[in-house]
Amino acid sequence: PRLTPDPFLFRQMSCMASWMFYATRLDMDKVEFYYLDEFNVSWLPTLRAMWSPKGQQVMIPTPRQPYKRYGLGAVNYHTGETVVLFRRRKRRQEVAELLQALVDQHPTGTIFVAMDNASTHQDDEVEAVLRAAAGRLVLLYLPTYSPWLNPIEMLWRQFRREVTHGELFESVKALLVVAQAFSTVVTRNLMRPYPSSAPMLHDLSDCT
């Protein structure tokens, strides 16, 4: 794997693989496995390489003010189902709101949520949701500086390719309407189920 400053990189990767293997061995009606992350939704168009006639440069219009919103999303690793919230900020309160949305969407069974260990993914608001879930919500933290370990990054790249690359919307509201519509699209083709025959790599009692 790529190297990160995290001294516990291999241990955390081993734990994550073990939890995913454990989840696949459980009754799928009783367990859900999500990856969670945030992304920026800016009115300023994102740029990419584009074809143009020789000697001509493609001109992309930009807004006077680069207003920004934030998407907070979670993708189900086994089904591709996504839950995305769009908010003005991405604080602990908004992360707790997304976690609560996952709990509400699955009123029974256990919900595993893997995410990076940013400060907004911890603290009182998040702990309150964990306590209220009474053991049904399990948070797993990825190694630091390792976004490639989070499959939801594929969804954000797809979002930019299909929605914001080279595209200036009439307003931020219009951008959010299209962003919300994109988030409802089935993303199963973006996800690959983890092999159920994978070996148990780590003692789960040491991974919580």
VOPAGU-2260 file (C-alpha; in pm, 1 decimal, decimal comma):
REM VOPAGU-2260
SITE   aa  ch    i         X         Y         Z
SITE  PRO   A    0       0,0       0,0       0,0
SITE  ARG   A    1      97,0     366,5     -30,3
SITE  LEU   A    2     282,8     503,1     268,2
SITE  THR   A    3     127,7     748,8     513,7
SITE  PRO   A    4     260,9     914,3     830,7
SITE  ASP   A    5      29,7     688,0    1031,5
SITE  PRO   A    6     246,4     443,7    1231,7
SITE  PHE   A    7     -55,6     214,3    1271,0
SITE  LEU   A    8    -129,9     193,3     895,5
SITE  PHE   A    9     -94,7    -183,3     856,6
SITE  ARG   A   10    -275,1    -261,9    1181,8
SITE  GLN   A   11    -571,4     -42,6    1085,3
SITE  MET   A   12    -586,7    -187,6     732,9
SITE  SER   A   13    -582,0    -536,2     883,6
SITE  CYS   A   14    -859,0    -443,9    1125,7
SITE  MET   A   15   -1069,8    -294,5     846,3
SITE  ALA   A   16   -1034,1    -607,6     634,4
SITE  SER   A   17   -1128,4    -820,7     934,9
SITE  TRP   A   18   -1441,3    -616,9    1010,0
SITE  MET   A   19   -1549,0    -629,0     644,9
SITE  PHE   A   20   -1497,2   -1004,5     637,4
SITE  TYR   A   21   -1695,5   -1037,6     958,7
SITE  ALA   A   22   -1977,5    -826,4     812,8
SITE  THR   A   23   -2001,3   -1040,7     499,2
SITE  ARG   A   24   -2036,1   -1354,4     711,6
SITE  LEU   A   25   -2335,8   -1215,1     900,0
SITE  ASP   A   26   -2696,9   -1225,2     783,6
SITE  MET   A   27   -2721,1    -938,5     531,3
SITE  ASP   A   28   -3060,4    -846,6     679,4
SITE  LYS   A   29   -2885,3    -776,1    1008,4
SITE  VAL   A   30   -2574,2    -581,9     906,0
SITE  GLU   A   31   -2488,3    -280,4     687,1
SITE  PHE   A   32   -2138,4    -155,4     600,7
SITE  TYR   A   33   -2097,0     209,0     496,5
SITE  TYR   A   34   -1805,9     430,3     400,6
SITE  LEU   A   35   -1849,6     796,8     498,3
SITE  ASP   A   36   -1682,0    1116,3     382,2
SITE  GLU   A   37   -1746,2    1481,4     292,8
SITE  PHE   A   38   -1690,2    1674,2     -29,4
SITE  ASN   A   39   -1709,9    2035,2    -146,2
SITE  VAL   A   40   -1985,6    2152,7    -378,5
SITE  SER   A   41   -1861,7    2482,4    -521,9
SITE  TRP   A   42   -2043,4    2712,2    -762,7
SITE  LEU   A   43   -1701,9    2759,8    -925,0
SITE  PRO   A   44   -1676,0    2499,9   -1206,0
SITE  THR   A   45   -1412,0    2231,5   -1164,5
SITE  LEU   A   46   -1160,5    2207,3   -1447,6
SITE  ARG   A   47   -1023,6    1917,8   -1647,6
SITE  ALA   A   48    -829,0    1858,1   -1967,9
SITE  MET   A   49   -1048,8    1916,7   -2274,8
SITE  TRP   A   50   -1020,3    1888,6   -2653,3
SITE  SER   A   51   -1032,5    2212,6   -2854,7
SITE  PRO   A   52    -942,3    2328,0   -3208,1
SITE  LYS   A   53    -570,3    2384,9   -3251,4
SITE  GLY   A   54    -473,6    2734,2   -3147,5
SITE  GLN   A   55    -795,5    2793,0   -2953,3
SITE  GLN   A   56    -851,7    2774,1   -2580,8
SITE  VAL   A   57   -1176,2    2661,9   -2424,0
SITE  MET   A   58   -1322,0    2938,3   -2207,7
SITE  ILE   A   59   -1512,2    2833,5   -1895,9
SITE  PRO   A   60   -1733,3    3105,8   -1741,5
SITE  THR   A   61   -1707,5    3155,7   -1366,7
SITE  PRO   A   62   -1937,8    3316,7   -1108,6
SITE  ARG   A   63   -1857,4    3647,5    -944,2
SITE  GLN   A   64   -1855,7    3481,0    -603,8
SITE  PRO   A   65   -1738,8    3118,3    -558,7
SITE  TYR   A   66   -2016,2    3024,5    -315,1
SITE  LYS   A   67   -1970,9    2681,5    -163,0
SITE  ARG   A   68   -2182,7    2414,4       2,1
SITE  TYR   A   69   -2080,8    2079,3     143,0
SITE  GLY   A   70   -2196,2    1727,2      81,0
SITE  LEU   A   71   -2180,3    1468,6     357,6
SITE  GLY   A   72   -2233,1    1120,2     224,1
SITE  ALA   A   73   -2219,4     751,5     303,7
SITE  VAL   A   74   -2222,5     465,7      54,7
SITE  ASN   A   75   -2325,3     109,5     133,6
SITE  TYR   A   76   -2031,7    -109,3      35,8
SITE  HIS   A   77   -2247,2    -411,7     -48,2
SITE  THR   A   78   -2541,4    -248,3    -230,7
SITE  GLY   A   79   -2406,2      85,5    -356,8
SITE  GLU   A   80   -2696,7     265,3    -187,6
SITE  THR   A   81   -2602,3     623,0     -96,4
SITE  VAL   A   82   -2720,7     868,2     166,0
SITE  VAL   A   83   -2609,8    1227,3      99,0
SITE  LEU   A   84   -2689,3    1547,9     285,5
SITE  PHE   A   85   -2608,8    1895,3     150,5
SITE  ARG   A   86   -2538,2    2160,1     412,0
SITE  ARG   A   87   -2378,3    2502,9     449,9
SITE  ARG   A   88   -2116,2    2359,6     685,7
SITE  LYS   A   89   -1950,4    2027,9     761,3
SITE  ARG   A   90   -1912,8    2036,1    1137,6
SITE  ARG   A   91   -1962,3    1770,0    1402,4
SITE  GLN   A   92   -2333,3    1851,2    1408,8
SITE  GLU   A   93   -2371,8    1771,2    1039,2
SITE  VAL   A   94   -2169,6    1448,7    1069,5
SITE  ALA   A   95   -2388,9    1344,4    1362,7
SITE  GLU   A   96   -2695,6    1425,2    1151,0
SITE  LEU   A   97   -2572,9    1192,6     875,1
SITE  LEU   A   98   -2500,3     912,8    1121,5
SITE  GLN   A   99   -2847,7     953,6    1267,6
SITE  ALA   A  100   -2993,2     935,3     914,4
SITE  LEU   A  101   -2819,7     597,6     868,3
SITE  VAL   A  102   -2957,6     470,7    1198,7
SITE  ASP   A  103   -3307,3     588,8    1104,7
SITE  GLN   A  104   -3281,3     424,8     762,5
SITE  HIS   A  105   -3192,3      88,0     920,3
SITE  PRO   A  106   -3409,6      54,6    1231,8
SITE  THR   A  107   -3279,2    -296,0    1303,3
SITE  GLY   A  108   -2943,0    -467,6    1278,1
SITE  THR   A  109   -2586,6    -340,1    1309,8
SITE  ILE   A  110   -2443,3     -53,6    1104,0
SITE  PHE   A  111   -2068,1     -35,8    1048,4
SITE  VAL   A  112   -1938,2     303,5     930,9
SITE  ALA   A  113   -1578,1     346,8     814,4
SITE  MET   A  114   -1434,4     697,9     784,8
SITE  ASP   A  115   -1117,0     897,4     840,0
SITE  ASN   A  116   -1031,3    1020,5    1188,5
SITE  ALA   A  117   -1092,2    1391,4    1129,1
SITE  SER   A  118   -1183,6    1588,6    1440,4
SITE  THR   A  119   -1537,1    1641,7    1303,6
SITE  HIS   A  120   -1589,6    1263,7    1307,9
SITE  GLN   A  121   -1551,0    1245,6    1684,4
SITE  ASP   A  122   -1650,4    1433,2    2001,7
SITE  ASP   A  123   -1977,1    1491,5    2188,7
SITE  GLU   A  124   -2228,7    1516,2    1903,1
SITE  VAL   A  125   -2107,7    1194,3    1740,3
SITE  GLU   A  126   -2083,1    1018,7    2078,0
SITE  ALA   A  127   -2444,9    1113,3    2150,2
SITE  VAL   A  128   -2560,7     933,0    1834,6
SITE  LEU   A  129   -2349,2     629,0    1927,6
SITE  ARG   A  130   -2500,3     610,6    2274,1
SITE  ALA   A  131   -2855,2     649,7    2143,5
SITE  ALA   A  132   -2794,9     368,6    1891,8
SITE  ALA   A  133   -2728,4     135,1    2185,2
SITE  GLY   A  134   -2453,9     -68,6    2019,6
SITE  ARG   A  135   -2613,3     -86,5    1673,2
SITE  LEU   A  136   -2373,8     174,2    1531,1
SITE  VAL   A  137   -2002,9      83,2    1507,3
SITE  LEU   A  138   -1750,2     344,1    1389,6
SITE  LEU   A  139   -1425,7     231,2    1226,6
SITE  TYR   A  140   -1145,5     478,1    1158,8
SITE  LEU   A  141    -918,6     460,0     855,8
SITE  PRO   A  142    -545,3     538,3     874,2
SITE  THR   A  143    -454,1     906,0     848,1
SITE  TYR   A  144    -384,2    1060,2     506,9
SITE  SER   A  145    -513,5     759,4     312,7
SITE  PRO   A  146    -817,1     866,2     105,5
SITE  TRP   A  147    -752,3     584,5    -144,1
SITE  LEU   A  148    -874,0     340,0     122,9
SITE  ASN   A  149   -1222,1     496,5     112,8
SITE  PRO   A  150   -1426,6     374,6    -189,8
SITE  ILE   A  151   -1664,6     671,1    -162,8
SITE  GLU   A  152   -1388,7     881,2    -320,4
SITE  MET   A  153   -1482,7     708,8    -649,2
SITE  LEU   A  154   -1831,8     852,4    -612,6
SITE  TRP   A  155   -1702,2    1206,0    -557,8
SITE  ARG   A  156   -1480,6    1178,5    -867,9
SITE  GLN   A  157   -1778,5    1056,8   -1068,5
SITE  PHE   A  158   -1982,7    1348,6    -934,1
SITE  ARG   A  159   -1729,2    1600,6   -1056,1
SITE  ARG   A  160   -1698,9    1436,4   -1397,0
SITE  GLU   A  161   -2074,9    1429,6   -1454,2
SITE  VAL   A  162   -2188,5    1745,1   -1274,4
SITE  THR   A  163   -1929,7    2017,6   -1215,1
SITE  HIS   A  164   -1646,5    1977,2   -1468,7
SITE  GLY   A  165   -1656,9    2282,4   -1695,0
SITE  GLU   A  166   -2018,2    2358,9   -1599,3
SITE  LEU   A  167   -2142,5    2689,7   -1457,7
SITE  PHE   A  168   -2494,0    2661,6   -1316,7
SITE  GLU   A  169   -2741,2    2948,7   -1312,3
SITE  SER   A  170   -2732,1    2956,1    -933,6
SITE  VAL   A  171   -2609,0    2762,0    -631,8
SITE  LYS   A  172   -2966,7    2639,5    -586,7
SITE  ALA   A  173   -2967,4    2494,9    -940,0
SITE  LEU   A  174   -2633,7    2325,0    -870,5
SITE  LEU   A  175   -2769,7    2166,0    -553,1
SITE  VAL   A  176   -3079,7    2037,6    -736,0
SITE  VAL   A  177   -2858,6    1854,4    -986,3
SITE  ALA   A  178   -2623,1    1737,5    -709,4
SITE  GLN   A  179   -2915,6    1590,6    -516,6
SITE  ALA   A  180   -3045,3    1418,7    -829,7
SITE  PHE   A  181   -2701,2    1265,8    -888,3
SITE  SER   A  182   -2689,7    1136,2    -531,3
SITE  THR   A  183   -3009,0     936,9    -591,6
SITE  VAL   A  184   -2858,7     747,8    -886,3
SITE  VAL   A  185   -2780,3     383,9    -811,4
SITE  THR   A  186   -2401,4     353,3    -776,2
SITE  ARG   A  187   -2365,6     -22,7    -758,0
SITE  ASN   A  188   -2135,8     -23,1   -1062,6
SITE  LEU   A  189   -1890,5     194,0    -867,3
SITE  MET   A  190   -1855,2     -50,5    -580,2
SITE  ARG   A  191   -1704,1    -398,6    -560,8
SITE  PRO   A  192   -1816,4    -633,6    -283,2
SITE  TYR   A  193   -1541,2    -755,3     -58,4
SITE  PRO   A  194   -1466,1   -1126,9    -111,7
SITE  SER   A  195   -1655,0   -1329,0     147,0
SITE  SER   A  196   -1376,5   -1587,5     144,5
SITE  ALA   A  197   -1111,7   -1340,6     265,4
SITE  PRO   A  198    -908,1   -1464,5     562,3
SITE  MET   A  199    -955,2   -1322,1     911,8
SITE  LEU   A  200    -652,8   -1094,9     941,2
SITE  HIS   A  201    -684,5    -955,6    1289,9
SITE  ASP   A  202    -840,4   -1029,6    1626,7
SITE  LEU   A  203   -1158,3    -817,8    1628,4
SITE  SER   A  204   -1135,5    -764,5    2002,4
SITE  ASP   A  205    -825,8    -554,3    1932,4
SITE  CYS   A  206    -993,9    -345,9    1659,4
SITE  THR   A  207   -1251,6    -146,0    1855,1
